[in-house]
């Protein structure tokens, strides 16, 4: 297999769910009640009260944050900083308390085991919402707004971060594939993919079509032609006369990859997914055959049930730790298989949370208090999220430009805040920093393992954080109970071992001293989120890695990017490696990040063994047994050399005590609980 040439932001990864419910009248379906429900909501809208008045001198709370992506729709947002906004605009059915346990918020969830017809145990979740709530536009909240969210996330064309469609909910797969016989159909699709598109059976025409359609699995675009001319010459091809013609160069690349590296790609998986998508699209075009999820039942205006066919360790979170989305606003044009109308509201959110959206311009999101918030109107009339670089956050608070912010905690920051007499809190971050390698852009496992051995983590973490962070050995936050605290280091810093792995991959020094293979030098591009100053805890790791590679004859190209650009680039497959972090993890389910169909599987890990363990973990109620399975899963991920966990740090919140009435902050700030959970109680001086 040959090497593919050339390559944060906290991502809020809440695993989402979906549900649909039948009508209160057993003979009437949820879809049949849609029109009457919307009519009733319009007729019963409540007049919106006047604006909230300030209780003190200041009427606006300014929160310093990082760059937005501008997707303020919780069904499709993917950035932690966009989600700061949606957390204020929307209410959730349930949320997590100070200990991380699921508790009531705008509703309630409870579970009960029920026997299936064949005797196995199913689990039924009853989800209810508080009666009498309204959205900020005065429209009443009903269970249909919860169900709307479920059905959007369950849609076969849904492309947000929810992994709900992988859950073992009765009737969910029938709905997703739009057929009551999906198992038999999938068997046919799988057989066709194997019989027609496996490496030993696929035709040259189909193989080359795959290479063209995937742009050589993502590594052609964004690279200047000179690299490919050099590469092709090294592979024995003659691109004379077409050096500037990207189309002809690409066709030569297609022929080169097919002829010389036939076994280095996976067309079967590509065609399997394509056949599945074509199958679903064909079903929908022929008319919706499965309009509802049979395991989800509408009980009344405030209640529904969701039936899992097997136990799920996070089932309550899946069905209740979700935002309540106004169907009348987002879903007027929603039909199964068509989500464009919903996405058109990504930049103009409307919900029933403590604040209402006003505008987003000049890197500032403006909100105003929602007088109809079910917990009572906030005491601060206006709230602004203002983009501030990490290095300026502390000074901005001290100078009075912003009131609350969350800088990257370091020894220097703590000293600066304490010297200024500002209040702050430190809690364990429910996430971790990591360095990732794309298995698609760097497909040779030996190359990835070599790169892993060039990551000298401990000195960088100690220098930046001191006692405010610790090096971790597995890609999971230690705040999760199943984290294997006794895990040993897999890839210690060792340039000699790194070079050994590069040699195994076929790289050797050429006459010019470059470490190359087939005439192509070992060149890796890595992205790191910052502001051009490399002010990041992992920056020293990259600097040393670049020096080590240079001494070997390779090259590490470091791109210091603003966080939103970095996120977009690695999500679209434009980087070989990147530095990023996860946050807000609350359980051991890693399906979203490392499952072969996980929407946030940006490293493109495709491991049937990992998928199998993930499914088993979700069903394993016994804690000790689940810990063993999680340890096995994490070992497999480490062996794939796609994630190097770097650190788990402390989260830091600092408050401007001159403007914020600090005695109205929560009595206790924890990993799962901060001022945003009690924002309606917060006051300003």
NUMAR-32761 format. One record per residue (C-alpha): residue in three letters; x, y, z; chain; residue number from 1. Coordinates in steps of 0.25 Angstrom, whole numbers. Layout:
<pts>
 residu     X     Y     Z chaine num
    ALA     X     Y     Z      A NUM
...
</pts>
This chain:
<pts>
 residu     X     Y     Z chaine num
    UNK     0     0     0      A   1
    UNK     6    14    -4      A   2
    UNK     6    26     4      A   3
    UNK    -5    37     1      A   4
    UNK     3    50     0      A   5
    UNK    -1    62     9      A   6
    UNK   -10    70    23      A   7
    UNK   -36    92    71      A   8
    UNK   -46    95    74      A   9
    UNK   -55    87    84      A  10
    UNK   -65    79    77      A  11
    UNK   -78    78    85      A  12
    UNK   -81    63    83      A  13
    UNK   -94    61    89      A  14
    UNK  -100    47    84      A  15
    UNK  -114    51    79      A  16
    UNK  -126    43    77      A  17
    UNK  -140    43    71      A  18
    UNK  -154    38    73      A  19
    UNK  -167    38    67      A  20
    UNK  -181    36    73      A  21
    UNK  -194    32    70      A  22
    UNK  -207    40    72      A  23
    UNK  -214    40    85      A  24
    UNK  -225    33    77      A  25
    UNK  -219    19    74      A  26
    UNK  -225    20    60      A  27
    UNK  -219    33    57      A  28
    UNK  -204    34    53      A  29
    UNK  -194    45    57      A  30
    UNK  -193    49    42      A  31
    UNK  -208    50    41      A  32
    UNK  -209    59    53      A  33
    UNK  -198    69    48      A  34
    UNK  -208    79    41      A  35
    UNK  -218    80    53      A  36
    UNK  -206    81    63      A  37
    UNK  -200    93    55      A  38
    UNK  -214    99    54      A  39
    UNK  -216    98    69      A  40
    UNK  -202   104    72      A  41
    UNK  -205   116    63      A  42
    UNK  -219   118    69      A  43
    UNK  -213   117    84      A  44
    UNK  -201   125    82      A  45
    UNK  -199   134    95      A  46
    UNK  -195   149    94      A  47
    UNK  -181   151    97      A  48
    UNK  -178   160   109      A  49
    UNK  -170   173   109      A  50
    UNK  -155   172   109      A  51
    UNK  -147   170   122      A  52
    UNK  -142   181   130      A  53
    UNK  -128   182   136      A  54
    UNK  -127   180   151      A  55
    UNK  -114   187   152      A  56
    UNK  -105   197   145      A  57
    UNK  -101   188   134      A  58
    UNK  -111   182   125      A  59
    UNK  -102   173   116      A  60
    UNK   -94   161   119      A  61
    UNK   -82   160   109      A  62
    UNK   -76   146   108      A  63
    UNK   -63   144   102      A  64
    UNK   -62   132    93      A  65
    UNK   -55   126    80      A  66
    UNK   -59   127    66      A  67
    UNK   -72   123    61      A  68
    UNK   -76   114    49      A  69
    UNK   -90   121    49      A  70
    UNK   -98   108    50      A  71
    UNK  -108   112    61      A  72
    UNK  -117   100    59      A  73
    UNK  -115    89    69      A  74
    UNK  -119    78    59      A  75
    UNK  -107    82    50      A  76
    UNK   -97    90    59      A  77
    UNK   -84    83    61      A  78
    UNK   -75    94    68      A  79
    UNK   -75    96    83      A  80
    UNK   -75   111    81      A  81
    UNK   -88   110    72      A  82
    UNK   -94   101    83      A  83
    UNK   -91   112    93      A  84
    UNK  -102   120    86      A  85
    UNK  -111   109    84      A  86
    UNK  -111   105    99      A  87
    UNK  -116   119   102      A  88
    UNK  -127   119    91      A  89
    UNK  -132   105    93      A  90
    UNK  -137    97   105      A  91
    UNK  -135    82   107      A  92
    UNK  -144    71   112      A  93
    UNK  -134    67   122      A  94
    UNK  -119    70   125      A  95
    UNK  -108    66   134      A  96
    UNK  -107    70   149      A  97
    UNK   -94    74   156      A  98
    UNK   -90    59   157      A  99
    UNK   -93    56   142      A 100
    UNK  -106    49   145      A 101
    UNK  -118    51   136      A 102
    UNK  -128    60   143      A 103
    UNK  -141    67   139      A 104
    UNK  -140    81   132      A 105
    UNK  -152    84   123      A 106
    UNK  -157    70   124      A 107
    UNK  -155    56   130      A 108
    UNK  -150    42   126      A 109
    UNK  -152    29   132      A 110
    UNK  -149    15   128      A 111
    UNK  -155     1   130      A 112
    UNK  -152   -13   125      A 113
    UNK  -163   -20   117      A 114
    UNK  -163   -34   112      A 115
    UNK  -163   -36    97      A 116
    UNK  -172   -46    90      A 117
    UNK  -160   -56    89      A 118
    UNK  -157   -54   103      A 119
    UNK  -144   -45   102      A 120
    UNK  -144   -32   110      A 121
    UNK  -147   -19   104      A 122
    UNK  -146    -5   110      A 123
    UNK  -157     6   109      A 124
    UNK  -154    20   112      A 125
    UNK  -165    30   115      A 126
    UNK  -162    44   111      A 127
    UNK  -171    55   116      A 128
    UNK  -170    71   116      A 129
    UNK  -175    81   126      A 130
    UNK  -189    86   121      A 131
    UNK  -192   100   118      A 132
    UNK  -178   104   113      A 133
    UNK  -177   113   101      A 134
    UNK  -166   117    91      A 135
    UNK  -160   131    90      A 136
    UNK  -170   134    79      A 137
    UNK  -182   131    88      A 138
    UNK  -185   117    82      A 139
    UNK  -188   106    91      A 140
    UNK  -178    94    93      A 141
    UNK  -184    80    91      A 142
    UNK  -178    66    90      A 143
    UNK  -179    68    75      A 144
    UNK  -167    78    76      A 145
    UNK  -159    67    83      A 146
    UNK  -163    57    72      A 147
    UNK  -159    66    61      A 148
    UNK  -145    66    66      A 149
    UNK  -145    51    67      A 150
    UNK  -150    49    53      A 151
    UNK  -140    59    47      A 152
    UNK  -129    52    53      A 153
    UNK  -134    39    48      A 154
    UNK  -136    43    34      A 155
    UNK  -128    35    24      A 156
    UNK  -123    48    18      A 157
    UNK  -119    54    31      A 158
    UNK  -104    58    31      A 159
    UNK  -103    64    45      A 160
    UNK   -95    59    57      A 161
    UNK  -106    50    63      A 162
    UNK  -103    35    63      A 163
    UNK  -118    32    66      A 164
    UNK  -120    24    54      A 165
    UNK  -110    13    59      A 166
    UNK  -119    11    72      A 167
    UNK  -126    -2    74      A 168
    UNK  -140     5    75      A 169
    UNK  -151    -4    70      A 170
    UNK  -155     0    55      A 171
    UNK  -143    10    54      A 172
    UNK  -136     2    43      A 173
    UNK  -149     0    35      A 174
    UNK  -151    15    36      A 175
    UNK  -137    18    32      A 176
    UNK  -137     9    20      A 177
    UNK  -152    11    17      A 178
    UNK  -155    -3    16      A 179
    UNK  -161   -14    26      A 180
    UNK  -151   -24    20      A 181
    UNK  -138   -16    21      A 182
    UNK  -130   -28    26      A 183
    UNK  -132   -36    14      A 184
    UNK  -130   -24     5      A 185
    UNK  -117   -21    12      A 186
    UNK  -112   -35    10      A 187
    UNK  -114   -34    -5      A 188
    UNK  -107   -21    -5      A 189
    UNK   -95   -26     3      A 190
    UNK   -95   -39    -6      A 191
    UNK   -95   -30   -19      A 192
    UNK   -84   -21   -13      A 193
    UNK   -75   -33   -10      A 194
    UNK   -78   -40   -23      A 195
    UNK   -76   -28   -32      A 196
    UNK   -67   -19   -25      A 197
    UNK   -57   -27   -17      A 198
    UNK   -43   -25   -21      A 199
    UNK   -42   -39   -28      A 200
    UNK   -55   -36   -36      A 201
    UNK   -56   -21   -39      A 202
    UNK   -55   -17   -53      A 203
    UNK   -44    -7   -58      A 204
    UNK   -56     2   -62      A 205
    UNK   -62     2   -48      A 206
    UNK   -49     3   -41      A 207
    UNK   -45    15   -48      A 208
    UNK   -59    21   -47      A 209
    UNK   -57    20   -32      A 210
    UNK   -44    27   -32      A 211
    UNK   -50    38   -40      A 212
    UNK   -62    40   -31      A 213
    UNK   -54    40   -19      A 214
    UNK   -43    49   -24      A 215
    UNK   -33    38   -20      A 216
    UNK   -40    37    -7      A 217
    UNK   -38    52    -4      A 218
    UNK   -23    54    -6      A 219
    UNK   -23    61   -20      A 220
    UNK   -31    74   -17      A 221
    UNK   -24    85   -11      A 222
    UNK   -10    81   -16      A 223
    UNK    -2    89   -26      A 224
    UNK     1    82   -39      A 225
    UNK    16    82   -37      A 226
    UNK    15    72   -26      A 227
    UNK     8    62   -35      A 228
    UNK    17    64   -47      A 229
    UNK    29    60   -38      A 230
    UNK    21    49   -32      A 231
    UNK    17    43   -46      A 232
    UNK    31    44   -51      A 233
    UNK    36    36   -38      A 234
    UNK    25    26   -42      A 235
    UNK    31    24   -56      A 236
    UNK    21    33   -63      A 237
    UNK    24    44   -73      A 238
    UNK    15    56   -71      A 239
    UNK    23    65   -81      A 240
    UNK    13    75   -88      A 241
    UNK     2    73   -78      A 242
    UNK     9    79   -65      A 243
    UNK    -2    91   -65      A 244
    UNK   -14    82   -69      A 245
    UNK   -20    77   -56      A 246
    UNK   -30    69   -63      A 247
    UNK   -20    61   -71      A 248
    UNK   -11    60   -59      A 249
    UNK   -22    54   -51      A 250
    UNK   -25    44   -62      A 251
    UNK   -11    40   -62      A 252
    UNK   -11    39   -46      A 253
    UNK   -24    30   -48      A 254
    UNK   -16    21   -57      A 255
    UNK    -4    21   -48      A 256
    UNK   -12    17   -35      A 257
    UNK   -20     7   -42      A 258
    UNK    -8     0   -49      A 259
    UNK     2     1   -38      A 260
    UNK    -6     1   -25      A 261
    UNK   -18    -7   -28      A 262
    UNK   -18   -13   -14      A 263
    UNK   -17     0    -7      A 264
    UNK   -31     5    -7      A 265
    UNK   -45     0    -3      A 266
    UNK   -55     1   -14      A 267
    UNK   -64    -9    -8      A 268
    UNK   -67    -1     4      A 269
    UNK   -70    11    -5      A 270
    UNK   -79     4   -14      A 271
    UNK   -86    -3    -2      A 272
    UNK   -89    11     3      A 273
    UNK   -93    16   -11      A 274
    UNK  -103     4   -13      A 275
    UNK  -109     6     1      A 276
    UNK  -111    21    -2      A 277
    UNK  -117    18   -16      A 278
    UNK  -126     8   -10      A 279
    UNK  -131    17     1      A 280
    UNK  -133    28   -10      A 281
    UNK  -140    19   -19      A 282
    UNK  -150    15    -8      A 283
    UNK  -153    29    -5      A 284
    UNK  -155    33   -19      A 285
    UNK  -165    22   -21      A 286
    UNK  -173    27    -9      A 287
    UNK  -171    26     6      A 288
    UNK  -174    12    10      A 289
    UNK  -170    13    25      A 290
    UNK  -175    27    30      A 291
    UNK  -173    25    45      A 292
    UNK  -164    18    55      A 293
    UNK  -172     7    61      A 294
    UNK  -165     7    74      A 295
    UNK  -168    21    77      A 296
    UNK  -182    25    81      A 297
    UNK  -189    38    84      A 298
    UNK  -197    37    96      A 299
    UNK  -203    51    98      A 300
    UNK  -199    65    96      A 301
    UNK  -188    64   106      A 302
    UNK  -183    50   106      A 303
    UNK  -177    39    97      A 304
    UNK  -170    26    98      A 305
    UNK  -158    20    92      A 306
    UNK  -156     5    91      A 307
    UNK  -142     0    91      A 308
    UNK  -141   -15    86      A 309
    UNK  -129   -17    96      A 310
    UNK  -123   -10   108      A 311
    UNK  -114     3   105      A 312
    UNK  -105     9   115      A 313
    UNK  -108    23   111      A 314
    UNK  -123    21   106      A 315
    UNK  -128    32   115      A 316
    UNK  -118    42   110      A 317
    UNK  -121    38    95      A 318
    UNK  -136    41    97      A 319
    UNK  -136    52   107      A 320
    UNK  -123    60   107      A 321
    UNK  -128    67    94      A 322
    UNK  -133    81    90      A 323
    UNK  -147    84    88      A 324
    UNK  -149    89    74      A 325
    UNK  -161    97    70      A 326
    UNK  -167    89    58      A 327
    UNK  -176   100    54      A 328
    UNK  -164   109    51      A 329
    UNK  -154    99    46      A 330
    UNK  -163    88    40      A 331
    UNK  -173    94    32      A 332
    UNK  -168    88    19      A 333
    UNK  -162    75    26      A 334
    UNK  -164    62    19      A 335
    UNK  -157    49    20      A 336
    UNK  -144    50    11      A 337
    UNK  -144    65    10      A 338
    UNK  -137    74    20      A 339
    UNK  -133    86    12      A 340
    UNK  -144    95    18      A 341
    UNK  -139    92    32      A 342
    UNK  -125    95    29      A 343
    UNK  -129   109    23      A 344
    UNK  -132   113    38      A 345
    UNK  -117   110    42      A 346
    UNK  -114   124    44      A 347
    UNK  -127   129    50      A 348
    UNK  -130   120    62      A 349
    UNK  -143   121    70      A 350
    UNK  -146   112    83      A 351
    UNK  -151   113    97      A 352
    UNK  -138   115   105      A 353
    UNK  -134   127   114      A 354
    UNK  -130   136   102      A 355
    UNK  -135   139    88      A 356
    UNK  -126   141    76      A 357
    UNK  -125   155    71      A 358
    UNK  -113   155    61      A 359
    UNK   -99   151    57      A 360
    UNK   -90   161    51      A 361
    UNK   -75   166    53      A 362
    UNK   -72   153    61      A 363
    UNK   -82   156    71      A 364
    UNK   -95   148    74      A 365
    UNK  -106   157    81      A 366
    UNK  -117   151    89      A 367
    UNK  -128   157    98      A 368
    UNK  -135   151   110      A 369
    UNK  -147   142   107      A 370
    UNK  -159   147   116      A 371
    UNK  -166   134   114      A 372
    UNK  -155   125   119      A 373
    UNK  -161   114   127      A 374
    UNK  -152   116   139      A 375
    UNK  -154   131   139      A 376
    UNK  -149   142   131      A 377
    UNK  -134   144   132      A 378
    UNK  -130   156   141      A 379
    UNK  -120   161   130      A 380
    UNK  -127   167   118      A 381
    UNK  -116   165   108      A 382
    UNK  -105   155   105      A 383
    UNK   -94   155    95      A 384
    UNK   -84   145    91      A 385
    UNK   -72   152    86      A 386
    UNK   -60   145    78      A 387
    UNK   -47   148    86      A 388
    UNK   -34   141    83      A 389
    UNK   -29   132    94      A 390
    UNK   -17   140    97      A 391
    UNK   -26   153    99      A 392
    UNK   -37   147   108      A 393
    UNK   -30   149   121      A 394
    UNK   -27   164   118      A 395
    UNK   -41   166   112      A 396
    UNK   -47   162   126      A 397
    UNK   -37   170   134      A 398
    UNK   -39   182   125      A 399
    UNK   -54   181   126      A 400
    UNK   -57   178   111      A 401
    UNK   -63   165   114      A 402
    UNK   -70   159   127      A 403
    UNK   -68   144   126      A 404
    UNK   -59   135   118      A 405
    UNK   -52   122   118      A 406
    UNK   -37   123   114      A 407
    UNK   -28   111   113      A 408
    UNK   -23   109   127      A 409
    UNK    -8   110   129      A 410
    UNK     1   114   141      A 411
    UNK     3   128   135      A 412
    UNK   -12   130   134      A 413
    UNK   -15   126   148      A 414
    UNK    -4   136   153      A 415
    UNK    -9   147   145      A 416
    UNK   -24   145   149      A 417
    UNK   -20   144   164      A 418
    UNK   -11   157   163      A 419
    UNK   -23   164   157      A 420
    UNK   -32   160   168      A 421
    UNK   -42   153   158      A 422
    UNK   -50   141   162      A 423
    UNK   -49   128   155      A 424
    UNK   -52   113   156      A 425
    UNK   -45   101   151      A 426
    UNK   -51    87   148      A 427
    UNK   -47    75   141      A 428
    UNK   -50    76   126      A 429
    UNK   -60    65   121      A 430
    UNK   -51    64   109      A 431
    UNK   -37    63   104      A 432
    UNK   -27    69    95      A 433
    UNK   -22    60    83      A 434
    UNK   -13    59    71      A 435
    UNK   -20    52    59      A 436
    UNK   -15    45    47      A 437
    UNK   -24    42    35      A 438
    UNK   -24    28    31      A 439
    UNK   -29    32    17      A 440
    UNK   -18    42    14      A 441
    UNK    -8    34    21      A 442
    UNK   -12    20    18      A 443
    UNK     1    12    22      A 444
    UNK     0     8    36      A 445
    UNK    15     7    37      A 446
    UNK    16    22    34      A 447
    UNK     5    26    44      A 448
    UNK    12    18    55      A 449
    UNK    25    25    51      A 450
    UNK    18    38    53      A 451
    UNK    13    34    66      A 452
    UNK    27    31    71      A 453
    UNK    31    46    68      A 454
    UNK    20    52    78      A 455
    UNK    28    56    90      A 456
    UNK    16    60    99      A 457
    UNK    20    60   114      A 458
    UNK    30    72   113      A 459
    UNK    20    81   105      A 460
    UNK     8    78   114      A 461
    UNK    17    80   127      A 462
    UNK    22    93   121      A 463
    UNK     9    99   117      A 464
    UNK     0    94   128      A 465
    UNK     8    90   140      A 466
    UNK    -1    83   150      A 467
    UNK   -14    88   142      A 468
    UNK   -13    76   132      A 469
    UNK    -8    62   131      A 470
    UNK    -3    53   120      A 471
    UNK   -13    42   116      A 472
    UNK   -11    29   109      A 473
    UNK   -25    26   102      A 474
    UNK   -34    34    94      A 475
    UNK   -45    36   104      A 476
    UNK   -47    46   115      A 477
    UNK   -43    41   129      A 478
    UNK   -55    47   135      A 479
    UNK   -63    36   129      A 480
    UNK   -64    24   139      A 481
    UNK   -60    13   129      A 482
    UNK   -46    20   125      A 483
    UNK   -35    10   127      A 484
    UNK   -26    18   137      A 485
    UNK   -16     6   137      A 486
    UNK   -14     7   122      A 487
    UNK     1     7   118      A 488
    UNK     8    16   107      A 489
    UNK     7    10    93      A 490
    UNK    16    20    85      A 491
    UNK    27    26    93      A 492
    UNK    35    37    88      A 493
    UNK    46    30    80      A 494
    UNK    52    36    67      A 495
    UNK    59    23    64      A 496
    UNK    47    14    64      A 497
    UNK    40    25    56      A 498
    UNK    51    23    45      A 499
    UNK    50     8    46      A 500
    UNK    35     9    43      A 501
    UNK    37    19    31      A 502
    UNK    47     9    26      A 503
    UNK    37    -3    27      A 504
    UNK    28     6    19      A 505
    UNK    38     7     8      A 506
    UNK    44    20    10      A 507
    UNK    59    22     8      A 508
    UNK    68    34     6      A 509
    UNK    70    38    -8      A 510
    UNK    82    44   -15      A 511
    UNK    78    58    -9      A 512
    UNK    77    53     5      A 513
    UNK    61    53     4      A 514
    UNK    54    42    11      A 515
    UNK    45    37    -1      A 516
    UNK    38    26    -7      A 517
    UNK    35    25   -22      A 518
    UNK    41    38   -24      A 519
    UNK    31    45   -14      A 520
    UNK    37    51    -2      A 521
    UNK    31    48    12      A 522
    UNK    23    61    14      A 523
    UNK    12    62    24      A 524
    UNK     3    74    26      A 525
    UNK    -2    77    40      A 526
    UNK   -12    87    45      A 527
    UNK   -13    94    58      A 528
    UNK   -23   104    63      A 529
    UNK   -18   117    67      A 530
    UNK   -16   131    63      A 531
    UNK    -3   130    56      A 532
    UNK     6   131    68      A 533
    UNK     6   116    71      A 534
    UNK     1   119    85      A 535
    UNK    -4   105    88      A 536
    UNK     0    94    98      A 537
    UNK     3    84    86      A 538
    UNK    11    94    79      A 539
    UNK    25    89    85      A 540
    UNK    21    75    80      A 541
    UNK    20    79    66      A 542
    UNK    32    88    66      A 543
    UNK    41    76    71      A 544
    UNK    34    67    61      A 545
    UNK    37    76    50      A 546
    UNK    52    76    54      A 547
    UNK    52    61    55      A 548
    UNK    46    59    42      A 549
    UNK    55    69    35      A 550
    UNK    68    62    41      A 551
    UNK    62    49    35      A 552
    UNK    60    55    21      A 553
    UNK    45    57    23      A 554
    UNK    37    69    24      A 555
    UNK    25    74    34      A 556
    UNK    17    86    29      A 557
    UNK    11    93    40      A 558
    UNK    -2   101    37      A 559
    UNK    -6   110    49      A 560
    UNK   -21   113    46      A 561
    UNK   -32   120    52      A 562
    UNK   -41   109    59      A 563
    UNK   -53   109    49      A 564
    UNK   -44   108    37      A 565
    UNK   -36    97    44      A 566
    UNK   -49    89    47      A 567
    UNK   -54    91    33      A 568
    UNK   -41    86    27      A 569
    UNK   -40    73    35      A 570
    UNK   -55    70    33      A 571
    UNK   -54    71    18      A 572
    UNK   -41    63    18      A 573
    UNK   -31    74    14      A 574
    UNK   -21    70    25      A 575
    UNK   -12    59    28      A 576
    UNK   -11    62    43      A 577
    UNK   -18    72    52      A 578
    UNK   -18    76    66      A 579
    UNK   -31    77    73      A 580
    UNK   -39    74    85      A 581
    UNK   -52    67    90      A 582
    UNK   -61    73   101      A 583
    UNK   -74    70   108      A 584
    UNK   -73    54   108      A 585
    UNK   -82    48   118      A 586
    UNK   -81    33   115      A 587
    UNK   -72    23   108      A 588
    UNK   -80    22    95      A 589
    UNK   -69    25    84      A 590
    UNK   -78    21    72      A 591
    UNK   -79    35    67      A 592
    UNK   -64    37    67      A 593
    UNK   -58    23    63      A 594
    UNK   -70    16    58      A 595
    UNK   -69    13    43      A 596
    UNK   -82    20    41      A 597
    UNK   -79    31    51      A 598
    UNK   -82    45    46      A 599
    UNK   -70    50    54      A 600
    UNK   -60    39    49      A 601
    UNK   -51    49    42      A 602
    UNK   -39    40    43      A 603
    UNK   -47    30    34      A 604
    UNK   -45    18    43      A 605
    UNK   -52     6    38      A 606
    UNK   -51    -6    47      A 607
    UNK   -61   -17    48      A 608
    UNK   -55   -21    61      A 609
    UNK   -57    -7    67      A 610
    UNK   -71    -6    62      A 611
    UNK   -74   -20    68      A 612
    UNK   -69   -16    82      A 613
    UNK   -76    -2    81      A 614
    UNK   -90    -9    79      A 615
    UNK   -86   -19    90      A 616
    UNK   -82    -8   100      A 617
    UNK   -95    -1    98      A 618
    UNK  -103   -13   103      A 619
    UNK   -94   -17   114      A 620
    UNK  -100   -13   127      A 621
    UNK   -90   -20   136      A 622
    UNK   -80    -9   139      A 623
    UNK   -67   -17   141      A 624
    UNK   -70   -25   128      A 625
    UNK   -73   -12   121      A 626
    UNK   -59    -7   126      A 627
    UNK   -52   -19   120      A 628
    UNK   -59   -17   106      A 629
    UNK   -56    -2   106      A 630
    UNK   -41    -5   109      A 631
    UNK   -41   -15    97      A 632
    UNK   -47    -4    88      A 633
    UNK   -37     7    92      A 634
    UNK   -26    -3    90      A 635
    UNK   -31    -6    76      A 636
    UNK   -32     9    73      A 637
    UNK   -18    12    78      A 638
    UNK   -13     0    69      A 639
    UNK   -19     7    57      A 640
    UNK   -10    19    60      A 641
    UNK   -20    30    56      A 642
    UNK   -21    37    70      A 643
    UNK   -11    41    80      A 644
    UNK   -17    46    93      A 645
    UNK    -9    57    98      A 646
    UNK   -15    63   111      A 647
    UNK   -27    64   120      A 648
    UNK   -27    78   125      A 649
    UNK   -35    87   135      A 650
    UNK   -46    96   130      A 651
    UNK   -44   110   135      A 652
    UNK   -55   121   136      A 653
    UNK   -52   135   140      A 654
    UNK   -62   146   144      A 655
    UNK   -61   161   144      A 656
    UNK   -65   163   158      A 657
    UNK   -67   178   155      A 658
    UNK   -78   175   146      A 659
    UNK   -84   162   150      A 660
    UNK   -91   160   163      A 661
    UNK   -82   148   167      A 662
    UNK   -91   144   179      A 663
    UNK  -102   140   168      A 664
    UNK   -92   130   162      A 665
    UNK   -95   115   165      A 666
    UNK   -91   111   179      A 667
    UNK   -83   100   172      A 668
    UNK   -77    99   158      A 669
    UNK   -73    85   154      A 670
    UNK   -69    78   141      A 671
    UNK   -84    77   137      A 672
    UNK   -90    90   144      A 673
    UNK   -86   104   142      A 674
    UNK   -93   118   141      A 675
    UNK  -100   115   128      A 676
    UNK  -109   105   135      A 677
    UNK  -114   116   144      A 678
    UNK  -113   127   135      A 679
    UNK  -127   132   138      A 680
    UNK  -122   135   153      A 681
    UNK  -109   142   149      A 682
    UNK  -109   157   152      A 683
    UNK  -100   169   148      A 684
    UNK   -95   180   157      A 685
</pts>
